[in-house]
Amino acid sequence: MTNELLNELTFFVLAIFVGFEVISKVPTILHTPLMSGTNAIHGIILVGAILIAAGADSPVTIVLGLIAVTLATTNVVGGFVVTDRMLEMFKGRQPAKRPAEAPVPK
Amino acid sequence: MTTIITLAYLVAAVLFIHGLKQLSSPRGARNGNFTAALGMVIALAATIPLLHFTRAGLVIIAIGVVIGAVVGTVGARMVRMTAIPQMVALFNGVGGGAAALVAVAELLKFGVHPPFAEVFPSVFSIVIGSVSFAGSMVAFAKLQELMTGTPITYPGQQVVNGLLAAAIVGFAIAVIAIAAIPFSFLSLMLLALILGVAFVIPIGGADMPVVISLLNACTGLAVAASGFTLNNFALIVAGTLVGASGSLLTKLMSDAMGRSLANVLFGAFGQVHTAATAAAGAQGRSVRSASAEDLGTLLAYSQRVIIVPGYGLAVAQAQHAARELADVLERRGVDVEYAIHPVAGRMPGHMNVLLAEANVPYEQLKEMDQVNDDFKNADVALIVGANDVVNPAARSTPGSPIYGMPILNADQAKNIIFMKRSMRPGFAGIDNDLMFGPKTVMFFGDAKDSLTKLVSAVKAA
């Protein structure tokens, strides 16, 4: 196993743990925005898409590169914009102060 | 130079992690999205020095980025709030497709004998990315009602899907072991696309959020695998983060619905459901219904009204009408609250977003735990297009598919107004005894029209 692969595996394993840990306390109302936010983050595949598209020199790689860049950009841009649109709705509802058992008017 | 690039990728990874952290608390959620977007910009900028452009490469990147940016922005901006779940499915699917194509393109470069360390993650990325792409498109079609939302099943379906999966694994092993025919990757892709479709069609429309979340996690892993192929640190870290957090989120979502993930995915639901309907069979039972005027009077002279919004309110775009009714009632001194079930609407949290759009004050939106004890003090529980989330069978009928799911105690209110389009059962496909209860009055019609009628009736009362 090369050193490079070993490094990559290390990052991979550590990222798994961080990924689990970082969202473990999310409240239900944020499930949808969080899903949409992570959806935008895997748009990082755009980095991969431009890496393969930049060197395109044959009809096959040109077609593959063009489609990959288009799809990946849609993922990134659409993902972040739609998440922002959802979260825009949460503005003005500052710190979810649960009115500590609001008195029940009888 | 590579040092700077690697450091920039590290900064991007930290921003992604911090963004996710912020996204999981209501206070910082919106900033979290910006943080992650900033990470993305840094990762992309850092990649530019790595590129060796051919003329064609420069042109296709420019064209692709422009088309993608326009489609993404316009799609995300124009879509109605109720259609957001299918938009997320669509954006997830294209990401999966991109991951698969990147892996194919990279493998083609290696020619006939790609090294194992390259071919293994590539094959993984091609298969998972394609399944995610096809599955997401089916989820989109179901939610957009381009196809039926009810599960599509046929005898032996599990066996067919199992064989399909086995064929893919076998084919993948052959490709990895022999790796002599470059275009075999395309056949592998085709098989995986078929599996993606076959996997999602037997799952009902109500469960699509969980499926989308799962496919989202899959896309993350496909991206990470492409990262191994390309030896790109940013792809590995970001993709894995999404794969891990997406898997956990999928579990949290099915927990919120009171179901196990296996139950959601493998059609057990449909089987239980037939048994339960057969047993419950509500034929011949009668319901009470009333005119808008009667109900308007009832509401106008109540002290405390709790509105239970459901998917029916979302499809009818009735959130503004609901707020109008609440305003009219409040002006008459009636106490109004909204009881939000964790899975009301099409996705967890979806209803909060819709009502917030209609400027319903945050203080009136009550989560299930906060509001459930208040129902017994409420004069009216006004159920607008909700069904399964108020079905007492979840408490009382072991063997019902929703048994054990936490529900709103709307049945404890003094009066229950059940607004529905028809007597059709909800997503779970089972009858709701609450509709036949002695305290319940049905008010049939489109949620928006019905609410508007109630508004005038309350004004007249």
Contacts between the chains, C-beta under 8 A, distances in Angstrom:
chain1	res1	chain2	res2	distance
A	2	B	117	7.3
A	4	B	231	6.2
A	5	B	117	5.6
A	5	B	228	7.8
A	8	B	227	7.5
A	8	B	228	5.9
A	8	B	231	7.0
A	8	B	233	7.5
A	8	B	236	5.7
A	11	B	233	6.5
A	11	B	236	5.4
A	11	B	237	5.5
A	11	B	240	7.5
A	12	B	224	6.6
A	12	B	228	7.9
A	12	B	236	5.7
A	12	B	240	5.4
A	15	B	224	7.8
A	15	B	236	7.2
A	15	B	237	5.0
A	15	B	240	3.7
A	15	B	241	5.3
A	15	B	244	6.8
A	16	B	240	5.8
A	16	B	243	7.4
A	16	B	244	4.6
A	17	B	244	7.5
A	18	B	17	5.9
A	18	B	241	6.5
A	18	B	244	7.4
A	19	B	20	7.7
A	19	B	240	6.4
A	19	B	241	4.4
A	19	B	242	7.2
A	19	B	243	6.8
A	19	B	244	2.7
A	19	B	245	4.2
A	19	B	246	7.9
A	19	B	248	7.4
A	20	B	244	5.1
A	20	B	245	6.9
A	20	B	247	7.9
A	20	B	248	5.3
A	22	B	17	5.9
A	22	B	20	4.8
A	22	B	21	5.2
A	22	B	24	7.1
A	22	B	241	7.7
A	22	B	245	6.3
A	23	B	20	5.9
A	23	B	21	7.8
A	23	B	23	7.6
A	23	B	24	4.7
A	23	B	245	4.6
A	23	B	248	6.1
A	23	B	249	6.4
A	24	B	248	6.7
A	25	B	24	6.3
A	25	B	25	7.8
A	26	B	23	7.8
A	26	B	24	3.7
A	26	B	25	7.8
A	26	B	249	7.3
A	26	B	252	6.9
A	27	B	24	7.9
A	27	B	25	7.8
A	27	B	26	6.7
A	28	B	252	7.9
A	28	B	256	5.4
A	28	B	342	4.2
A	28	B	348	5.0
A	28	B	349	6.2
A	28	B	367	7.7
A	29	B	26	7.0
A	29	B	340	7.9
A	29	B	342	8.0
A	29	B	348	7.3
A	29	B	349	4.1
A	29	B	352	4.9
A	29	B	367	7.6
A	30	B	23	6.9
A	30	B	24	6.1
A	30	B	25	7.6
A	30	B	26	6.4
A	30	B	29	6.0
A	30	B	349	6.0
A	31	B	213	8.0
A	31	B	249	6.5
A	31	B	252	6.6
A	31	B	253	5.7
A	31	B	256	7.1
A	31	B	347	6.9
A	31	B	348	3.8
A	31	B	349	5.2
A	32	B	84	7.6
A	32	B	85	7.4
A	32	B	88	7.7
A	32	B	209	7.5
A	32	B	347	4.4
A	32	B	348	6.0
A	32	B	349	4.4
A	32	B	350	5.7
A	32	B	353	7.1
A	33	B	23	6.6
A	33	B	29	5.9
A	33	B	33	7.8
A	33	B	349	6.8
A	33	B	353	8.0
A	34	B	20	7.7
A	34	B	23	5.1
A	34	B	24	5.9
A	34	B	245	7.9
A	34	B	249	6.2
A	35	B	88	6.5
A	35	B	209	7.9
A	35	B	212	7.0
A	35	B	213	5.1
A	35	B	216	5.9
A	35	B	246	7.3
A	35	B	249	5.9
A	35	B	347	7.8
A	36	B	84	7.8
A	36	B	88	5.0
A	36	B	91	7.9
A	37	B	19	7.1
A	37	B	20	7.1
A	37	B	23	4.7
A	37	B	32	6.7
A	37	B	33	5.6
A	37	B	36	6.2
A	38	B	20	7.0
A	38	B	216	6.2
A	38	B	220	7.0
A	38	B	241	7.7
A	38	B	242	4.6
A	38	B	245	5.7
A	38	B	246	5.4
A	38	B	249	7.2
A	39	B	88	5.8
A	39	B	91	5.7
A	39	B	92	5.0
A	39	B	95	7.1
A	39	B	216	5.2
A	39	B	219	7.7
A	39	B	242	7.7
A	40	B	33	7.5
A	40	B	36	6.5
A	40	B	37	7.3
A	40	B	40	7.5
A	40	B	91	7.5
A	41	B	16	5.6
A	41	B	19	7.5
A	41	B	20	7.6
A	41	B	36	5.5
A	41	B	39	7.8
A	41	B	40	7.4
A	41	B	220	7.9
A	41	B	238	5.5
A	41	B	241	6.8
A	41	B	242	5.3
A	42	B	92	7.9
A	42	B	95	5.2
A	42	B	99	7.9
A	42	B	216	7.3
A	42	B	219	5.0
A	42	B	220	4.7
A	42	B	223	4.9
A	42	B	238	6.8
A	42	B	239	6.0
A	42	B	242	4.4
A	43	B	40	6.8
A	43	B	91	7.9
A	43	B	95	5.7
A	44	B	40	6.6
A	44	B	43	6.1
A	44	B	223	6.3
A	44	B	234	5.9
A	44	B	235	5.8
A	44	B	238	4.1
A	44	B	239	6.7
A	45	B	95	5.8
A	45	B	98	4.8
A	45	B	99	4.9
A	45	B	102	6.3
A	45	B	223	4.7
A	45	B	226	6.4
A	45	B	235	6.8
A	45	B	239	7.5
A	46	B	40	8.0
A	46	B	44	6.5
A	46	B	98	7.4
A	47	B	43	5.8
A	47	B	44	6.3
A	47	B	47	4.9
A	47	B	232	6.4
A	47	B	234	5.6
A	47	B	235	6.0
A	48	B	98	7.7
A	48	B	99	7.3
A	48	B	102	4.2
A	48	B	223	7.4
A	48	B	226	4.9
A	48	B	227	7.2
A	48	B	230	5.5
A	48	B	232	6.5
A	48	B	235	5.5
A	49	B	64	7.5
A	49	B	98	5.6
A	49	B	101	7.6
A	49	B	102	5.6
A	50	B	44	7.7
A	50	B	47	6.4
A	50	B	51	6.6
A	50	B	61	5.5
A	51	B	47	6.7
A	51	B	50	6.7
A	51	B	51	6.9
A	51	B	102	7.9
A	51	B	230	5.9
A	51	B	232	7.1
A	52	B	102	5.6
A	52	B	105	4.2
A	52	B	106	5.9
A	52	B	230	7.8
A	53	B	57	5.5
A	53	B	60	5.4
A	53	B	61	5.1
A	53	B	64	6.9
A	54	B	51	4.0
A	54	B	52	6.3
A	54	B	53	5.0
A	54	B	54	7.2
A	54	B	57	4.2
A	54	B	58	7.4
A	54	B	61	6.5
A	55	B	51	7.8
A	55	B	52	5.8
A	55	B	53	7.6
A	55	B	54	5.9
A	55	B	57	5.7
A	56	B	54	6.0
A	56	B	56	5.2
A	56	B	57	4.5
A	56	B	60	6.0
A	57	B	54	5.1
A	57	B	56	6.6
A	57	B	57	7.6
A	60	B	108	6.6
A	61	B	105	5.8
A	61	B	108	6.9
A	62	B	56	5.3
A	62	B	60	5.9
A	64	B	101	5.3
A	64	B	104	6.2
A	64	B	105	4.4
A	64	B	108	7.8
A	65	B	57	6.8
A	65	B	60	5.1
A	65	B	61	7.5
A	65	B	64	7.5
A	65	B	105	6.5
A	66	B	60	4.2
A	66	B	63	6.5
A	66	B	64	5.4
A	67	B	64	7.7
A	67	B	97	7.8
A	67	B	98	7.9
A	67	B	101	5.9
A	68	B	64	7.6
A	68	B	97	8.0
A	68	B	98	4.8
A	68	B	101	4.1
A	68	B	102	5.4
A	68	B	105	6.8
A	69	B	60	6.5
A	69	B	61	5.5
A	69	B	63	7.9
A	69	B	64	3.0
A	69	B	65	6.2
A	69	B	68	6.9
A	69	B	98	7.9
A	70	B	63	7.7
A	70	B	64	4.1
A	70	B	67	5.0
A	70	B	68	4.8
A	70	B	71	7.9
A	71	B	68	7.0
A	71	B	94	4.0
A	71	B	95	7.1
A	71	B	97	5.0
A	71	B	98	4.1
A	71	B	101	7.3
A	72	B	64	7.9
A	72	B	68	6.9
A	72	B	94	7.4
A	72	B	95	6.7
A	72	B	98	3.9
A	73	B	64	6.1
A	73	B	65	5.0
A	73	B	67	7.4
A	73	B	68	2.5
A	73	B	69	5.6
A	73	B	72	6.6
A	74	B	67	7.9
A	74	B	68	4.2
A	74	B	71	5.0
A	74	B	72	4.5
A	74	B	75	7.6
A	74	B	91	6.6
A	74	B	94	4.9
A	75	B	68	7.8
A	75	B	72	7.5
A	75	B	91	5.3
A	75	B	92	7.5
A	75	B	94	5.1
A	75	B	95	3.7
A	75	B	98	6.5
A	76	B	40	6.1
A	76	B	68	7.6
A	76	B	72	7.1
A	77	B	68	6.2
A	77	B	69	4.9
A	77	B	72	3.2
A	77	B	73	5.7
A	77	B	76	7.5
A	78	B	71	7.1
A	78	B	72	3.3
A	78	B	73	7.3
A	78	B	75	5.4
A	78	B	76	4.7
A	78	B	87	7.2
A	78	B	90	7.6
A	78	B	91	4.4
A	79	B	72	7.5
A	79	B	76	7.9
A	79	B	88	7.9
A	79	B	91	4.9
A	79	B	95	7.7
A	80	B	33	6.3
A	80	B	36	7.3
A	80	B	37	4.7
A	80	B	40	7.4
A	81	B	72	6.4
A	81	B	73	5.6
A	81	B	76	3.7
A	81	B	77	6.4
A	82	B	75	7.8
A	82	B	76	3.9
A	82	B	79	7.3
A	82	B	84	6.4
A	82	B	87	5.5
A	82	B	88	6.6
A	82	B	91	6.8
A	83	B	33	4.8
A	84	B	30	6.8
A	84	B	33	5.4
A	84	B	34	7.8
A	85	B	76	6.3
A	85	B	77	7.2
A	85	B	81	8.0
A	85	B	84	7.6
A	86	B	84	6.5
A	86	B	353	5.5
A	87	B	29	5.0
A	87	B	30	4.0
A	87	B	33	5.9
A	88	B	30	7.0
A	89	B	81	8.0
A	89	B	352	7.7
A	89	B	353	4.9
A	89	B	356	3.9
A	89	B	357	5.5
A	90	B	26	6.4
A	90	B	29	6.2
A	90	B	30	6.8
A	90	B	352	7.8
A	90	B	353	7.8
A	90	B	356	6.5
A	91	B	30	7.1
A	92	B	362	7.4
A	93	B	26	7.3
A	93	B	356	7.3
A	93	B	362	3.8
A	94	B	27	7.5
A	95	B	26	7.8
A	95	B	27	5.8
A	96	B	26	4.9
A	96	B	27	7.5
A	98	B	370	6.5
A	99	B	363	7.0
A	104	B	374	6.4
A	104	B	377	6.0
A	105	B	303	7.6
A	105	B	304	7.2
A	105	B	335	6.0
A	106	B	377	7.0
